[in-house]
Amino acid sequence: MLKSPIMEENNEDRISSLPDEILFCIISFLPFESAVQTSVLSTRWRSLLNWTLLRHGTKEDISSAVAELLTQFDDLNPLKSPRRLQFHFGQGHILLASTGLNRKLHLDFSKGKQEFPRQFGWQLKPNPWNFMPSLPLCPSYLYVKAPKLTSSIFVKTLVLTSVNYLSSDIVTSMVTKFQFLESLTITKCSGLRSLHIEATLKLHNLNVLDCPQVKSFCIEADELQSFRYRGKLPWFWLQGMFSLGDAMLDFREGPGYNNFECRDFNSLRSGIRNVEILTLCRWTLEIVPTSYRMSSTTSKCSSQASRLARLGHLKLVKLEELADEEDVILLAENLLEKFNVEPLIIVTSHGNHSRSLLRIPKQQSKRNEKKAHQSEKRKYSYKFVEEVEDNSGLDSKHAHMSL
């Protein structure tokens, strides 16, 4: 097929020939998020947007390097300085740090030399200086000399990737000096055995994903509103959690320890007692081993839970990849009997195919027995209907559940 001169002219990449100063000027007229998307148009634009600082030093120098990256970033003009840092430390270890709008920081230790994961415990205390404005006579609280982070640096969203025993102490030190942290994500931390997060104020969103060695998990977060956990079921100890309204629990890999018992759910149930939206994976209802079916487990566990938490605020339950309709009905009956709640139950299968469970009068079910689930032992009959709406904003979509 012959190309016309017009087509060839349109396909010509004239942007790449422009000087950097002109490209910076063009990008400066675009909103930052839109400018980032333009990186697909030209390799030159992509290189400008991915402008990366390269630094070498010791592990102790990481704090000052990250502080420099944060202080240079300007929300009003985010392209005037680098927003990425590649810091080499130790023998082949690399930190990739990146900043974004609205005080977002991502610390990624997944590059560089990866040693055999050594187990470690981790205690994080975000927002320890929330009452700084009430301490005007204490300058030591207001200023910290370099290379440590100063109290004037605020981070609202923090993502920590592949932190290990070697880098955990320096990350802990930095987190204690971040101000007004609202969202924290911890992901792919090999060797992490125990995690303790103490954040009495400000922290609203907490995500802990794909940390396979976690055995125990303690949370103290009075203002936490959203909690996501994906991985093996650890031993939970939850305190506060009065504001928690949305929880996602993905334990499809089973328990992270031997001798699992139903009572091990007790602390977790108490922590999620006020949630309105609860998303569960299939294993949470099946309970290992596979021969230990939900019919016996749910009844036993629910009777224990009824003495601990009422779940009176529960409005929506999402079940991921649970094919057995009888298990779903059994869950609904246990929620009604043990907790006196009747939330909307949505079952999502592969391909985002969603159905909701409806309770119907037995007289109506008799007229359509093929589509209704009924039993002489049940007080009600049930049927599944296709989901087409978003449930008035209650449907909380967790993309990472379907991996």
C-alpha positions as CSV (number, residue, x, y, z in Angstrom):
1,M,0.0,0.0,0.0
2,L,1.4,3.4,-1.0
3,K,1.5,6.2,1.5
4,S,0.6,9.7,0.5
5,P,2.9,12.6,1.3
6,I,0.3,13.8,3.8
7,M,0.4,10.5,5.7
8,E,4.2,10.6,5.8
9,E,4.2,14.1,7.1
10,N,1.7,13.3,9.8
11,N,3.7,10.3,10.9
12,E,6.9,12.4,11.2
13,D,8.0,12.9,14.8
14,R,8.8,16.6,14.7
15,I,8.7,17.0,18.5
16,S,11.8,14.9,19.1
17,S,13.9,17.6,17.2
18,L,12.9,20.4,19.5
19,P,15.3,21.6,22.2
20,D,14.7,20.6,25.8
21,E,13.9,24.2,26.8
22,I,11.0,24.3,24.3
23,L,9.7,20.9,25.4
24,F,9.7,22.0,29.0
25,C,7.8,25.1,28.0
26,I,5.2,23.0,26.2
27,I,4.7,20.6,29.0
28,S,4.4,23.4,31.5
29,F,1.1,24.4,30.0
30,L,-0.4,21.0,30.6
31,P,-1.7,19.6,33.9
32,F,0.9,17.3,35.4
33,E,-1.1,14.1,35.1
34,S,-1.9,15.0,31.4
35,A,1.8,15.7,30.8
36,V,2.7,12.3,32.1
37,Q,0.4,10.7,29.6
38,T,2.1,12.5,26.7
39,S,5.2,10.4,27.3
40,V,3.7,7.9,24.8
41,L,3.9,10.5,22.0
42,S,7.7,10.9,22.0
43,T,10.7,9.3,23.5
44,R,12.1,12.7,24.1
45,W,9.1,13.7,26.2
46,R,9.3,10.4,28.1
47,S,13.0,11.1,29.0
48,L,12.1,14.6,30.2
49,L,9.3,13.3,32.4
50,N,11.4,10.5,33.7
51,W,14.3,12.8,34.6
52,T,16.1,10.9,37.3
53,L,18.7,11.9,39.9
54,L,21.5,9.5,40.3
55,R,23.2,9.3,43.7
56,H,25.7,7.0,45.5
57,G,26.2,6.7,49.2
58,T,25.7,4.7,52.3
59,K,22.4,3.4,53.7
60,E,22.5,6.3,56.2
61,D,22.5,8.8,53.4
62,I,19.1,7.7,52.0
63,S,17.2,10.0,54.3
64,S,18.9,13.1,53.1
65,A,18.7,12.1,49.5
66,V,14.9,11.5,49.8
67,A,14.5,14.8,51.7
68,E,16.3,16.6,48.8
69,L,13.9,15.0,46.3
70,L,10.9,15.9,48.3
71,T,11.9,19.5,49.0
72,Q,12.7,20.2,45.3
73,F,9.4,18.9,44.1
74,D,6.9,21.8,43.5
75,D,3.2,20.9,43.1
76,L,2.6,24.2,41.2
77,N,5.5,23.5,38.8
78,P,6.2,19.7,39.1
79,L,8.4,19.6,36.0
80,K,11.0,22.1,37.0
81,S,13.0,19.5,39.0
82,P,13.5,15.7,38.9
83,R,10.8,13.7,40.4
84,R,12.7,10.4,40.5
85,L,15.8,9.3,42.4
86,Q,18.0,6.3,41.9
87,F,20.2,5.8,44.9
88,H,22.9,3.2,45.0
89,F,24.1,2.0,48.5
90,G,25.9,-1.0,50.0
91,Q,27.1,-3.7,47.6
92,G,24.7,-3.6,44.7
93,H,21.6,-2.3,46.5
94,I,19.3,0.3,44.8
95,L,16.5,2.5,46.0
96,L,14.1,3.9,43.4
97,A,12.2,6.9,44.8
98,S,9.6,8.9,43.0
99,T,7.3,11.8,43.9
100,G,4.0,12.9,42.6
101,L,1.2,15.5,43.1
102,N,-0.6,15.8,46.4
103,R,2.6,14.8,48.4
104,K,2.9,11.3,47.2
105,L,6.1,9.3,47.7
106,H,7.0,5.8,46.5
107,L,10.1,4.0,47.8
108,D,11.0,0.9,45.8
109,F,13.8,-1.4,46.9
110,S,13.1,-4.2,44.3
111,K,15.9,-3.3,41.9
112,G,19.5,-4.2,42.4
113,K,21.0,-7.0,44.4
114,Q,18.4,-9.3,46.0
115,E,19.7,-11.5,48.8
116,F,18.0,-14.5,50.4
117,P,15.2,-12.9,52.4
118,R,16.2,-12.6,56.1
119,Q,13.2,-12.5,58.5
120,F,12.6,-9.3,60.4
121,G,10.0,-7.6,62.5
122,W,8.8,-4.1,61.6
123,Q,7.2,-1.4,63.7
124,L,6.0,1.8,62.0
125,K,4.7,4.9,63.8
126,P,3.4,7.4,61.2
127,N,2.4,10.9,62.2
128,P,4.1,11.0,65.6
129,W,4.2,14.8,65.7
130,N,0.6,15.6,64.9
131,F,0.5,18.0,67.9
132,M,3.5,20.1,66.7
133,P,1.4,23.3,66.3
134,S,0.7,23.2,70.1
135,L,4.4,23.1,70.8
136,P,5.7,26.5,69.6
137,L,8.2,26.8,72.4
138,C,10.0,23.6,71.5
139,P,12.2,24.3,68.5
140,S,13.7,20.8,68.7
141,Y,10.4,19.5,67.5
142,L,10.3,21.9,64.5
143,Y,13.8,21.5,63.1
144,V,16.0,18.5,62.6
145,K,19.5,18.9,61.1
146,A,20.4,17.1,57.9
147,P,20.8,14.4,56.9
148,K,17.6,13.6,58.7
149,L,14.2,14.6,57.3
150,T,12.9,17.9,58.6
151,S,9.5,18.3,60.1
152,S,8.5,20.8,57.3
153,I,8.2,17.9,54.8
154,F,4.7,16.5,54.5
155,V,3.8,13.2,52.8
156,K,0.2,12.3,52.4
157,T,0.5,9.1,50.4
158,L,3.4,6.6,50.9
159,V,4.0,3.4,49.0
160,L,6.7,1.0,50.3
161,T,7.8,-1.8,47.9
162,S,10.2,-4.7,48.7
163,V,11.5,-3.3,52.0
164,N,13.7,-6.0,53.6
165,Y,15.7,-6.4,56.9
166,L,18.5,-4.3,55.4
167,S,16.4,-1.3,54.6
168,S,13.6,-1.5,57.2
169,D,15.4,0.5,59.9
170,I,16.1,3.5,57.7
171,V,12.5,3.4,56.3
172,T,11.2,3.3,59.8
173,S,13.2,6.4,60.7
174,M,11.9,8.3,57.7
175,V,8.3,7.3,58.3
176,T,8.4,8.7,61.9
177,K,9.3,12.1,60.4
178,F,6.6,12.3,57.7
179,Q,3.8,14.6,58.5
180,F,0.1,14.0,58.1
181,L,0.4,10.6,56.4
182,E,-3.1,9.6,55.2
183,S,-2.5,6.6,53.0
184,L,0.1,3.8,53.5
185,T,0.7,0.9,51.2
186,I,3.2,-1.9,52.0
187,T,3.8,-4.5,49.3
188,K,6.1,-7.4,48.4
189,C,8.2,-7.3,51.5
190,S,10.0,-10.6,51.6
191,G,11.1,-11.8,55.0
192,L,8.6,-9.6,56.9
193,R,7.5,-11.8,59.7
194,S,5.7,-9.4,62.1
195,L,4.2,-6.0,61.4
196,H,3.0,-3.5,64.0
197,I,1.5,-0.2,62.7
198,E,0.7,2.5,65.3
199,A,-1.0,5.5,63.9
200,T,-3.5,7.0,66.3
201,L,-4.3,10.0,64.0
202,K,-4.6,11.0,60.4
203,L,-4.0,7.6,58.8
204,H,-7.1,6.8,56.7
205,N,-6.1,4.1,54.2
206,L,-3.9,1.1,54.9
207,N,-3.0,-1.6,52.3
208,V,-0.7,-4.6,53.0
209,L,-0.3,-6.8,49.9
210,D,1.8,-9.8,49.0
211,C,4.1,-10.1,52.0
212,P,4.2,-13.9,52.1
213,Q,6.0,-14.5,55.4
214,V,3.8,-12.3,57.7
215,K,2.8,-14.3,60.8
216,S,1.5,-11.6,63.0
217,F,-0.1,-8.2,62.3
218,C,-0.9,-5.6,64.9
219,I,-2.8,-2.3,64.0
220,E,-3.5,0.7,66.2
221,A,-5.3,3.2,64.0
222,D,-8.2,5.2,65.5
223,E,-9.0,7.0,62.3
224,L,-8.5,4.2,59.8
225,Q,-11.3,4.2,57.2
226,S,-10.2,1.7,54.6
227,F,-8.1,-1.5,55.0
228,R,-6.9,-3.9,52.4
229,Y,-5.0,-7.1,53.1
230,R,-3.9,-9.8,50.6
231,G,-1.7,-12.7,51.6
232,K,-1.6,-15.6,54.0
233,L,-3.8,-15.2,57.0
234,P,-1.7,-13.9,59.9
235,W,-2.5,-13.6,63.6
236,F,-4.3,-10.3,63.9
237,W,-4.4,-7.9,66.8
238,L,-6.5,-4.8,66.1
239,Q,-7.1,-1.9,68.4
240,G,-9.2,1.2,67.8
241,M,-10.6,0.8,64.2
242,F,-13.8,2.6,65.2
243,S,-13.9,4.5,61.9
244,L,-13.2,1.5,59.6
245,G,-16.0,1.4,57.0
246,D,-14.4,-0.5,54.1
247,A,-12.4,-3.7,54.4
248,M,-11.0,-6.2,51.9
249,L,-9.6,-9.5,53.2
250,D,-8.0,-11.9,50.7
251,F,-6.7,-15.0,52.5
252,R,-6.9,-17.3,49.4
253,E,-3.4,-18.7,50.2
254,G,-4.6,-20.0,53.5
255,P,-3.2,-19.5,57.0
256,G,0.4,-18.4,57.6
257,Y,0.8,-20.8,60.5
258,N,-0.1,-24.3,61.5
259,N,-2.9,-25.3,64.0
260,F,-5.3,-22.8,62.6
261,E,-8.6,-22.5,64.6
262,C,-11.8,-20.6,64.2
263,R,-11.1,-18.5,67.3
264,D,-8.1,-17.1,65.5
265,F,-10.6,-14.9,63.6
266,N,-11.9,-13.3,66.8
267,S,-9.6,-10.3,66.9
268,L,-10.2,-9.7,63.2
269,R,-14.0,-9.8,63.6
270,S,-13.8,-7.4,66.4
271,G,-11.8,-5.0,64.3
272,I,-14.2,-5.0,61.4
273,R,-17.4,-4.7,63.5
274,N,-18.3,-1.3,62.1
275,V,-17.6,-1.9,58.4
276,E,-20.3,-1.1,55.8
277,I,-18.5,-2.7,52.9
278,L,-16.7,-6.1,53.3
279,T,-15.0,-7.9,50.5
280,L,-13.9,-11.6,51.0
281,C,-12.1,-14.1,48.9
282,R,-13.3,-17.7,48.6
283,W,-10.9,-19.2,51.1
284,T,-12.3,-17.1,54.0
285,L,-15.5,-19.1,53.6
286,E,-14.1,-22.5,52.7
287,I,-11.5,-22.7,55.5
288,V,-8.6,-25.1,55.0
289,P,-8.2,-28.0,54.8
290,T,-10.5,-28.3,51.7
291,S,-12.4,-31.2,53.3
292,Y,-13.4,-28.9,56.2
293,R,-16.4,-27.4,54.4
294,M,-18.1,-24.1,55.0
295,S,-21.3,-25.6,56.3
296,S,-19.7,-26.7,59.6
297,T,-17.1,-24.0,59.7
298,T,-19.3,-21.1,59.2
299,S,-21.8,-22.2,61.8
300,K,-19.1,-22.8,64.4
301,C,-17.2,-19.6,63.7
302,S,-20.3,-17.5,63.5
303,S,-21.6,-18.7,66.9
304,Q,-18.2,-17.6,68.4
305,A,-18.3,-14.3,66.6
306,S,-21.8,-13.5,67.8
307,R,-20.4,-13.0,71.3
308,L,-17.7,-10.6,70.1
309,A,-19.1,-8.3,67.4
310,R,-22.5,-7.4,66.0
311,L,-21.6,-6.1,62.6
312,G,-24.6,-3.8,62.8
313,H,-23.3,-1.4,60.2
314,L,-22.7,-4.0,57.5
315,K,-24.5,-3.0,54.3
316,L,-22.5,-4.9,51.5
317,V,-20.6,-8.2,51.3
318,K,-18.6,-9.0,48.2
319,L,-17.5,-12.6,47.5
320,E,-14.8,-13.1,45.0
321,E,-14.7,-16.3,42.9
322,L,-17.0,-18.3,45.1
323,A,-18.9,-20.7,42.8
324,D,-21.0,-22.7,45.3
325,E,-24.4,-21.0,45.6
326,E,-25.3,-23.1,48.6
327,D,-22.3,-21.6,50.5
328,V,-23.5,-18.1,49.7
329,I,-27.0,-18.8,50.9
330,L,-25.5,-20.4,54.1
331,L,-23.5,-17.3,54.7
332,A,-26.6,-15.1,54.3
333,E,-28.5,-17.2,56.8
334,N,-25.7,-17.1,59.3
335,L,-25.4,-13.4,59.1
336,L,-29.1,-13.0,59.7
337,E,-29.3,-15.5,62.5
338,K,-26.1,-14.7,64.4
339,F,-25.7,-11.0,63.7
340,N,-29.2,-9.9,62.9
341,V,-28.0,-8.2,59.7
342,E,-29.1,-8.7,56.1
343,P,-26.5,-6.9,53.8
344,L,-26.5,-7.0,50.1
345,I,-24.4,-10.0,49.0
346,I,-22.7,-9.8,45.6
347,V,-20.9,-12.8,44.1
348,T,-18.2,-11.9,41.5
349,S,-16.7,-14.5,39.3
350,H,-14.1,-14.4,36.5
351,G,-14.7,-11.8,33.9
352,N,-16.3,-9.4,36.4
353,H,-19.6,-11.3,36.2
354,S,-21.6,-10.3,39.2
355,R,-24.8,-11.6,40.7
356,S,-26.6,-10.6,43.9
357,L,-28.5,-12.8,46.3
358,L,-32.2,-12.0,47.0
359,R,-34.4,-13.4,49.6
360,I,-37.9,-14.1,48.3
361,P,-41.2,-15.4,49.8
362,K,-41.6,-19.2,49.7
363,Q,-44.9,-18.8,47.9
364,Q,-43.2,-17.0,45.1
365,S,-40.4,-19.6,44.9
366,K,-42.9,-22.4,44.5
367,R,-44.2,-20.8,41.3
368,N,-40.7,-20.8,39.9
369,E,-38.8,-23.7,41.6
370,K,-36.1,-24.0,39.0
371,K,-34.8,-20.5,39.6
372,A,-35.2,-20.4,43.3
373,H,-33.2,-22.1,46.0
374,Q,-35.6,-23.5,48.6
375,S,-35.4,-26.1,51.3
376,E,-37.8,-27.3,54.0
377,K,-35.2,-26.6,56.6
378,R,-34.8,-22.9,55.6
379,K,-37.1,-20.1,56.7
380,Y,-36.7,-18.4,53.4
381,S,-36.1,-19.0,49.7
382,Y,-33.4,-17.4,47.6
383,K,-32.5,-16.6,44.1
384,F,-29.5,-15.0,42.3
385,V,-30.0,-12.0,39.9
386,E,-27.6,-10.3,37.5
387,E,-25.9,-7.1,38.8
388,V,-26.2,-4.2,36.4
389,E,-25.9,-1.1,38.7
390,D,-23.3,0.0,41.2
391,N,-25.5,-0.4,44.3
392,S,-25.9,3.3,45.0
393,G,-22.1,3.8,45.5
394,L,-21.7,0.9,47.9
395,D,-19.9,-1.3,45.5
396,S,-16.2,-1.0,46.3
397,K,-14.2,-2.4,43.4
398,H,-10.8,-3.9,44.4
399,A,-9.0,-4.6,41.2
400,H,-6.1,-6.5,42.9
401,M,-8.5,-9.1,44.2
402,S,-8.9,-10.6,40.8
403,L,-5.2,-11.3,40.1
